[in-house]
Amino acid sequence: MALGTPPAFMGYVGFVKFGTSLVRATSCDIKLSQEITKPDVVDSRFDRTVYQLGPQIVEGAVEFPAIYDSGVVGDSTQDIAETLYRRAVKRNVDGKLDLININVKYTSANASFSYPNCLVNNWRFSVTQQDVVTIGVNVIGINRVASSFVEPTSVPNTRIVTWADAICNIQNTDGSIDITGSYVRNFNIEIANDAERFYALNGQLFPQDIAPRKREVTGSLVFMGRMPGLANWSETNQDRCTEISTLEFGYSINNPNCGGGFDVILPNVVFQIEELSLGNDIFETNVNYHCFPAGSLLNGDPLLDAIQ
């Protein structure tokens, strides 16, 4: 039987949903993959005669611009940036993360899949002057199921969040440092859960479970010129036995009719000594930082309590 030739489908007919929330993605490479290796064996032949199947792995990344919600997007009014942030940080008493189902439609011709019980392993937020606010996630799943999806019920037009809407403020609780986004040219943050797959003799090539390990919250800022106050604070890290700095980030707008604002204040942020370099372009300094939320005096999970 002839298999026929598939027609040329354009990618814009597809979509990706986290739960019921549609993401207006700029890229999505969530996929199922499997490695096949050919071990060296002694078998009297100069061609390889054996092959080995590796585990079936579900993983990938999704990037999308932050947007203002002006109505129902797909089947949900939730702000997807905050939704995925919560999925990346909210843990139960055993340190497990809430899982989420991801549906990806590539085309209508047998190329739609559901990835159930996925874990948000990495969550990223970045913004550069004269550019948009970008959100990115890396996910790990258990398996893949062929599915069929109907089109989103509604996809209204809305504005993308730009650098002019971004929030970026650094403060010390003793008031010795107060830096606003007026001096920041680039900001990024990443929450990494360092998740691991666990396999068992369950008759499957898929993992039995996935679990996050200790998380890391890191990032960097690029300043226009040099910030002497922050530089001096970093150089005197050894003079303190605890950290009282906070870093606020997110985006907002003054129009109350625009939904989807996002604002987080990170506690206990330790800044590294600035990185300096000289060139013919504008003079900038780069400062890396690390957040230690477990040392916060806030109740519950500091990264969740930090949402404004």
N, C-alpha and C positions, 0 to 999 in steps of 0.2 A: 504494500500500500504506500502510495506516495505521501510524504509528510507535508508537501507544499512549502511555499516560501512565505515567511511572515512578512506582513506589510511594515512600512516605516512608521512607527509611532513617535509622536513628539512627547517630550518629557513633561510638558506642562499639564498634561491630562492626569498626572499622578498626584499623590499627596501623602503626607505623613501625619499621623495622629498619635498623641500621647494620651491614652485613655480616650476621652471624648473631645479633647482640645486639639484643634487643628493648628499646625505650625506652618507659617509661611516661610519655608526653608529655602536657603540659598544653596545648601548641599545636604545630602543624606546618603551615607554609604553603609547603612546597617545591612548585614548579609550573613548568610550561612556559609561556612568554609570548612574544608577538611584537607589535611595534608596527607599525601601518599608518598611514602619513602620506599626505597629499594635497597635493603641491607646487603652487605657483602657476605656472601656465603661461598664455601668451597663445594662445587657440585659438578666438576668436570666440564663446564661449559664456559665459553667466553661471553655469552650473553647473560643478562640477569634473568633469573627464573622465579624469584619470589618478590612479593611486594607486601607492604604493611600499611594498614589503615590507621590514621591518627584520629583523635577525637573530633567530633563535629562541634564547631565553635560558632556561636552567635555573638556578634559584636559589631560596633560601628560608631560613627559620629554624626551628629546633626548640628548644623550651624544655621542661625537665623537672626535677623535684625529684631531688636526690641521694637514693639509697636504700641500705640495707644489703642485701647479697646473702645470702639465706637458702637458696639452692639454685639449680638451673638456671633461668635466665630465658630463655624462648624456646629457642634451641639453643646457648646459650653461657653459661659461668659467669664471663666477663670482667666486670670493673667498667666500666660504660660511661663514667663520668666520666673515668677514667684513660685508657681506650681512645681517646676523642675528644681528650683532652689530647695524647696521643702523636701522633695524626694531625695535630694542629695545629702541632706543634713539630718533629717528626722530619724532617730533610732529608738528602738525599744530598750527595755532593761537588759536584754542580752546583746545589745550592740548591732542588731539586725536593722536593715533599712526597709522602708515600705517599697514594695515592688509595683510596677506599672506595666500595663499591656500597651504595646506599640503596634499600630496597623500601618502598613506601607503598601500603597498601590503604585505600581510602576506603569502598567498599562492595563487595558481591559482584557487582554488576550492571555489568560492564565498566568498573570504576573502580579498577583496581589497576595500578600502574606501577612499573617498575624504572628507577632513575636511575644508570646505571653510571659508574664512574670519577669520583666527586665529590671535590672538594677542600674541606677544612675551612678556610674563609677567616678566620673569627673564632671564638674560644672564650672564653666568659665564665663567671665564678664570682662569685656574690654571696650575701651573707647579711646580714640585718637582725635586730636583737634582737626576740624573740618571733615569729620567722618561720622559714621553712624555708631550707635551702641550695638555691639554684637554679643549674642549669647551662644554658647556652644556646650554640648554635652557629649560624653562618651558613655555608651551603655553596654552592658553585658547581659545576655539572655540565656535561657535554657535550651529552647528548641524553636523550630519554625513550623507553622501550620499554613497550608494553602487555604485562602479565604476569598470571599468576594465582598466588596464594600459598595454601598451607595454613595453618591456624591454628597459633599457637605450641604446641609440645608441652607446655609447662608454664609457668604464671605463678603462682608461690607468693606468699602474702602476706608482706609485709615492712614494716619501719618506715622512714618518711621521715626523713632527717637534718635535725635542727633546729639552731637557734642554740646550744643547749646542747652540741652535739657538735662545733661548729666550732673550728678552730685558727686563731689569728692572733697571731703574736709578732714583735716587731721587736728586733733586736740589732745591736750593732757588734762587730766582731771584737776591738776593744780593750777591750770591756766597759763603755764609757762610757754606753751606752743599753741598757736591758733592759725592754721594754714588753710586757705580756701582753694577752690578749683581755679581761681584766677591765675594761679602760678603753675598749674599742671597742664602739660601738653599730651600726656599719655598715661593711662591707668589701666591695670589689669589685675585680676584676681583669679585664682583657681582653687577649687576644693577637690582634693583627691582622696578617694576612699580606699584605694589599694586593694580592690576586691580580688578574691581568688576563687577559682573553680575547684570543686571537690568531686572526684569520681568514685564510683563504687562498682561492685560486681553485680550490677542490676540488669545486665543483658542489653544495655544501651551504650551507644557511643556519646550520648549527651551527658553532661555532668549531673550528678544527683542533686547538687545544691551549689549555690554561690553565696559567699559571705564577705562582707567588708572587714578590713583590718583597721588599724589606727589611721585616722584621717589627718591630712595636712592641709593647712590653709596658708597659701603663700601668694605673692604677687610682686609688682613693681610699679614705681611711679617715675615719670620723666618730668623734670621741672625745667621751666624757662630760667636759665641762670642757676644760681646757687642759693640754697636756703640755709643761712648760717645757724639759725635757731635749731633746726632739725639736725644739722650736721653736728653741732655741739652736743645735742642730746644723744645722738648715736655714739659719739666718741666717748661719752661718759656712761655707757651701759654698765661698765664694771663698778660704778659707784652706787648702783641700785641692786637690791635683792629681789625686786618685783617690778612689774611694768604697769604703768597707769595710762598709757597712750591709747587713744581710740581712733578708728578710721571709719568714716561714714562714706558710703557710696550708693549709687542708684540713679534714679532719674525722676523728674517731676515736671508738672506744668501748672500754670496758674489758672487755667480754664477748668472749672469744676465739671464741665460736661465731658471732659476727656478722662476715661478710666484707664486703669492699668499702671499707675505709678508704683514705683518700687524703691524702697529705702531701707538700708541695713546699716547698723552701727556695730563694727567689730570691736570687741574689747581686747585689752592686753596685747597690743601690737608692738612687736620689737622690730626696730628699724636697723638695717645694716648701715655701715659707713658708706657714704656716697661714692659713686664711681665717676671719675672726671676724665674727660678727653678733650683735646684741642683740635679744631679743624677750621675750615673756611666758612662753614655754615653757622647758624645760630648756636651760641654756647648753651649746652644743656647738661644736666646732671641726672644720673640714674640712681634711684634708691630702691633696693629690694627690702621686703619686709616679711615677717612671719607672725601669724596670729595664734595665740594660745588660749582658746575659749574656755578650756576646762578649768582654768584658774580664775574665771570670772566669779563675782559675787552675786550675779543674777540667779534667779531661781529657774529650775528646769534646764533645758538645753540653751546655752548662751547664744548659739547661732540662730535659734528660732526666736528667743526673746529679743534678739537684736533687730528684728523686723519692725519698722515703724509704721 
